[in-house]
Amino acid sequence: MNAFNRPEGQTFTTLLQELAVLSGVTTPLGPRDNAQLDVEGIGFTVIEGVEPDQGTLVYFCDFGAVPETTQRADILQRLLEANLLMCGTGAPTFAVNFETSRVVLMGRAHLAEIDAQRLLNAFAQYANQARSWQQTYFLEGQNKPSGNQQHRLRVPLAN
């Protein structure tokens, strides 16, 4: 067993400490129950689950603001379509944060089923998707009838 295999009884704090080591963060990530993390230039928030979701974590990936353009409705529709395509156990979901009006990709994982390396790998993929969304808003190929327009994020955190 290496230092980042999940030991029985892993805590949220332990997972945050391992994330800090893996990501090269030298300062504390945040208070005991949450952390702010930058992965490849994209912001993530990780929050410890509380009753009734104790033993879990919730993560939020900041995709950015929805642009105020004539295509705003199309952009929001594409996010809803992506939610439908991503539906599944452990799969993240898109939302608009009502406090910031920014698009977030959010999900939940059980501490017993995730380790820091796997979480960081998933965050790297989500960061890549966020940068892609910031450039295209998932509108590429919008007018082409094609069955291959899925924007599925294929790194569910749960088994």
C-alpha positions in Angstrom: 0.0 0.0 0.0 1.4 3.4 -0.9 0.8 6.6 0.9 -2.2 7.5 -1.2 -4.2 4.3 -1.2 -7.2 4.9 0.9 -6.7 3.4 4.4 -9.8 2.1 6.1 -11.5 5.0 7.9 -10.1 7.8 5.7 -11.2 11.2 6.8 -11.9 14.3 4.8 -9.0 16.0 6.4 -6.6 13.2 5.4 -7.9 13.3 1.8 -7.3 17.1 1.8 -3.7 16.6 3.1 -3.0 14.0 0.4 -4.5 16.4 -2.3 -2.2 19.1 -1.1 0.9 16.9 -1.4 -0.1 15.6 -4.8 -1.0 19.1 -6.2 2.1 20.8 -4.7 0.1 23.1 -2.5 2.3 24.3 0.3 -0.2 26.3 2.2 -3.3 24.9 3.9 -6.2 24.2 1.5 -8.8 25.7 3.8 -10.8 25.2 6.9 -11.4 21.6 8.2 -14.7 21.2 6.3 -13.8 22.7 2.9 -11.0 23.5 0.5 -10.3 25.7 -2.4 -8.0 24.2 -5.0 -6.7 25.3 -8.4 -6.2 22.6 -10.9 -4.6 23.6 -14.2 -6.0 27.1 -13.9 -9.5 26.1 -12.9 -11.0 26.6 -9.5 -12.4 23.8 -7.5 -14.2 23.8 -4.1 -14.4 20.6 -2.1 -16.7 20.4 0.9 -17.1 17.7 3.5 -20.6 16.1 3.6 -22.6 16.6 6.8 -25.6 14.8 8.1 -27.3 13.0 6.4 -24.4 12.8 3.9 -21.6 12.2 6.4 -18.7 10.2 4.9 -19.0 12.0 1.6 -17.5 15.0 -0.1 -19.1 17.5 -2.6 -17.0 19.1 -5.3 -17.7 22.1 -7.5 -15.7 22.9 -10.6 -16.0 26.6 -11.7 -16.6 26.5 -15.5 -17.1 30.3 -15.7 -19.8 32.8 -16.4 -22.5 32.3 -19.0 -21.9 35.0 -21.6 -24.6 37.6 -22.1 -25.0 37.0 -25.8 -27.9 36.1 -28.2 -26.8 32.5 -27.8 -27.3 32.5 -24.0 -30.4 30.2 -24.2 -28.6 27.8 -26.6 -25.6 27.7 -24.2 -27.9 26.9 -21.2 -29.7 24.3 -23.3 -26.5 22.6 -24.2 -25.6 22.3 -20.5 -29.0 20.7 -19.8 -28.4 18.3 -22.7 -25.0 17.4 -21.3 -26.7 16.7 -17.9 -29.0 14.2 -19.7 -26.0 12.5 -21.4 -24.0 12.4 -18.2 -26.7 10.9 -16.1 -25.5 8.0 -14.1 -24.2 6.8 -10.7 -21.3 9.0 -9.6 -21.6 11.3 -12.6 -21.3 15.0 -12.1 -24.0 17.5 -13.0 -24.0 21.1 -14.4 -25.7 23.9 -12.5 -25.7 27.7 -12.4 -24.6 29.0 -8.9 -27.4 31.3 -7.9 -25.0 33.4 -5.8 -22.4 34.0 -8.6 -24.3 33.3 -11.8 -21.4 31.0 -12.9 -21.6 27.6 -14.3 -20.4 24.8 -12.0 -19.9 21.1 -12.5 -20.8 19.5 -9.2 -20.7 16.0 -7.8 -20.6 13.9 -4.7 -18.2 11.1 -3.8 -18.0 8.7 -0.9 -14.8 9.0 1.1 -14.6 5.2 1.2 -14.6 5.0 -2.6 -12.1 7.7 -3.6 -8.4 8.4 -3.1 -6.6 11.7 -3.6 -4.8 10.6 -6.8 -8.1 9.5 -8.4 -9.8 12.7 -7.3 -7.0 14.9 -8.7 -7.1 12.9 -12.0 -10.8 13.6 -12.3 -10.3 17.3 -11.5 -7.7 17.5 -14.3 -10.2 16.1 -16.8 -12.9 18.5 -15.5 -10.5 21.4 -15.8 -9.8 20.4 -19.4 -13.6 20.3 -20.1 -14.0 23.7 -18.4 -11.4 25.3 -20.7 -13.1 23.7 -23.7 -16.5 25.1 -22.5 -15.0 28.6 -22.1 -14.0 28.5 -25.7 -17.0 26.9 -27.4 -19.8 26.7 -24.8 -20.4 23.3 -26.2 -22.0 24.9 -29.3 -19.5 23.4 -31.8 -21.4 21.4 -34.5 -24.7 22.7 -33.2 -26.3 22.9 -36.6 -25.0 19.5 -37.8 -27.3 16.6 -37.2 -24.9 14.1 -35.7 -25.2 11.4 -33.1 -21.6 12.1 -31.9 -22.2 15.4 -30.1 -22.0 14.1 -26.6 -20.1 16.1 -24.1 -20.0 13.3 -21.5 -17.5 13.6 -18.7 -16.3 10.0 -18.5 -14.6 10.1 -15.1 -17.3 9.3 -12.5 -15.8 9.2 -9.1 -17.9 6.3 -7.8 -17.4 2.7 -8.9 
